[in-house]
Amino acid sequence: MIIEVDEYKKKIKLYKPEKSEDFHKESAQLADKDFVDHLKNKQYTKVILMAGGTASGKSEYARSYLLGQKILVYDGTLKNFSGLKPKLDKIERYSKHIKDIKIVFIVPKSIEHAFAAFLKRERKMSKEVFFETHIKSRESIARILLETKVKVEIYASEYNEQTKKLSFVRIRMSKGRKYISKQVYSTAVVLRELAEKLGFDIHKKL
């Protein structure tokens, strides 16, 4: 089962794709409720929390590799480190038997291609939101790697011109979590600097 936060916007009265950003809080609340309901069913053996900026390929990865299994997937950006513990607490409270919990973090190989895909989406959001989710999800993952023992897998996504689909390559963490944490955080710094150069008010947004 894949709980895709953005899909819940379609259940909200008066929702319009061109105003997608205005409905995110309510759709996240609906997704969280559904997450708990599915945990209570106790039919899953694994929980996966997706992470990454908008248009990074999270949903494509989930649909391609995680459907049809006894896996409960929460497909969000995980842009806030503080948002991790409440989900872990819910898993512990409603599905204590689930011990296999991990985060799958998707990073686009080309931020330019991800931005182009973002601009073409039916669900319209401000350009600041693109940078916000990509920067903050990186900062969040960097902290998770450094401060927790939650399993994290990182995949680089890339659009294949021949197949017209995204491909995913796993990034190995042979040098350890602390090293990868620094690398992930450094990419957040670079993106923050890029956003500022482009004139986006990321300090207000973030």
C-alpha positions in Angstrom: 0.0 0.0 0.0 1.4 3.4 -1.0 0.1 6.5 0.9 1.0 9.3 -1.5 0.4 12.6 0.3 -0.2 14.6 -2.9 -2.9 12.2 -4.1 -5.0 13.0 -1.0 -5.5 16.6 -2.4 -7.9 15.2 -4.9 -10.2 14.2 -2.0 -10.4 17.7 -0.7 -13.5 19.8 -1.7 -12.7 22.7 -4.0 -9.2 21.4 -4.7 -7.6 22.8 -7.9 -4.2 21.5 -9.3 -3.2 25.1 -10.1 -3.5 25.9 -6.3 -1.9 22.6 -5.1 0.3 24.3 -2.6 -2.6 25.7 -0.7 -4.0 22.2 0.0 -0.8 20.5 1.3 -1.4 20.8 5.0 -4.9 19.3 4.7 -3.8 16.5 2.4 -0.9 15.6 4.8 -3.5 15.3 7.7 -5.6 12.9 5.6 -2.5 10.9 4.7 -1.5 10.6 8.3 -4.9 9.4 9.3 -4.8 6.8 6.6 -1.3 5.8 7.7 -2.6 5.0 11.2 -5.6 3.1 9.9 -3.4 0.9 7.8 -1.0 0.3 10.7 -4.0 -0.9 12.8 -4.8 -3.5 10.2 -1.5 -5.3 11.1 -1.2 -6.8 7.6 2.2 -5.3 6.8 5.6 -6.7 7.6 7.6 -3.6 6.6 7.3 0.2 6.6 9.1 2.5 4.2 9.2 6.2 4.5 10.0 8.0 1.3 12.1 11.1 1.3 13.3 13.7 -1.2 12.3 16.9 -2.9 9.3 17.3 -5.2 9.8 15.9 -8.7 12.7 13.8 -7.5 11.1 10.5 -8.5 9.9 9.2 -5.1 6.4 8.2 -6.3 7.9 6.6 -9.5 10.3 4.5 -7.4 7.5 3.4 -5.0 5.2 2.4 -7.8 7.9 0.6 -9.7 9.5 -1.4 -6.8 7.2 -1.4 -3.8 3.7 -2.3 -5.1 2.2 -5.7 -4.5 4.2 -6.4 -1.4 3.4 -6.5 2.3 4.9 -3.0 2.6 3.3 0.1 3.9 4.8 3.1 2.1 4.4 6.7 3.2 5.3 8.8 0.2 6.2 12.3 1.4 9.3 14.5 1.3 10.4 14.1 5.0 11.6 17.6 4.8 11.4 18.1 8.6 13.5 16.0 10.9 11.0 16.6 13.7 8.4 14.7 11.5 10.2 11.4 11.8 9.7 10.6 15.5 5.8 10.9 15.4 5.7 8.3 12.5 8.1 5.9 14.4 5.9 6.3 17.5 2.8 5.5 15.5 4.4 2.4 14.1 5.4 1.3 17.6 2.0 2.0 19.0 -0.2 0.4 16.4 2.1 -2.2 14.8 4.7 -3.4 17.3 5.4 -6.5 15.3 6.9 -4.4 12.5 10.7 -4.2 13.0 11.7 -3.6 9.4 11.5 0.1 9.0 13.6 2.1 6.6 13.8 5.4 4.8 14.3 5.5 1.0 15.8 8.8 0.0 15.6 9.8 -3.7 18.1 12.3 -5.1 17.9 13.5 -8.7 21.2 13.1 -10.6 20.3 16.4 -12.3 18.6 19.1 -10.3 18.0 20.9 -13.6 16.0 18.0 -15.1 14.1 17.6 -11.8 13.2 21.3 -12.0 12.1 21.0 -15.6 9.8 18.1 -14.6 8.5 20.2 -11.7 7.5 23.0 -14.0 5.6 20.6 -16.3 3.5 19.1 -13.5 -0.3 19.5 -13.4 0.0 20.2 -9.7 1.3 23.7 -9.5 3.5 25.0 -6.7 5.8 27.9 -6.3 9.4 27.6 -7.4 10.4 28.3 -3.8 8.7 25.1 -2.8 10.9 23.1 -5.2 14.0 24.4 -3.5 12.5 24.2 0.0 11.7 20.5 -0.3 15.0 19.6 -1.9 17.1 21.6 0.6 15.2 20.6 3.7 14.9 16.9 2.8 18.6 16.8 2.5 19.1 18.5 5.8 16.7 16.1 7.4 18.4 13.0 6.0 21.8 14.3 7.1 20.5 14.6 10.7 18.8 11.2 10.5 22.0 9.5 9.4 24.0 11.3 12.1 21.6 11.2 15.0 19.6 8.1 14.6 20.0 4.4 13.8 17.1 4.3 11.4 18.0 2.4 8.2 18.5 4.7 5.2 18.8 3.8 1.6 19.8 6.4 -1.0 19.0 6.2 -4.7 20.0 8.6 -7.5 17.2 9.1 -10.1 17.9 9.8 -13.7 15.6 10.3 -16.7 16.3 7.8 -19.5 15.6 9.4 -22.9 15.3 6.0 -24.6 12.8 4.4 -22.3 11.1 7.7 -21.3 11.3 6.6 -17.7 13.3 7.3 -14.6 16.0 4.8 -13.6 17.4 4.5 -10.1 20.9 3.6 -8.9 21.6 2.8 -5.3 24.3 4.9 -3.6 26.4 2.7 -1.4 27.3 3.9 2.1 30.6 1.9 2.5 32.3 4.9 4.1 29.7 5.0 6.9 26.7 7.1 8.0 28.8 10.1 9.3 30.6 10.5 6.0 27.4 10.2 3.9 25.7 12.7 6.3 28.3 15.3 5.5 28.0 14.7 1.8 24.2 15.0 1.8 24.4 18.1 3.9 26.9 19.7 1.6 24.5 19.3 -1.3 21.8 21.1 0.7 24.3 24.0 1.2 25.0 24.2 -2.5 21.2 24.2 -3.3 20.6 26.9 -0.8 23.3 29.1 -2.3 21.8 28.4 -5.8 18.3 29.4 -4.7 19.6 32.6 -3.2 21.5 33.5 -6.4 18.3 32.9 -8.4 16.5 35.4 -6.1 14.2 33.0 -4.2 13.4 34.1 -0.6 14.2 30.7 0.8 14.8 32.0 4.3 11.2 33.1 4.4 10.0 29.8 2.9 12.3 27.6 5.0 
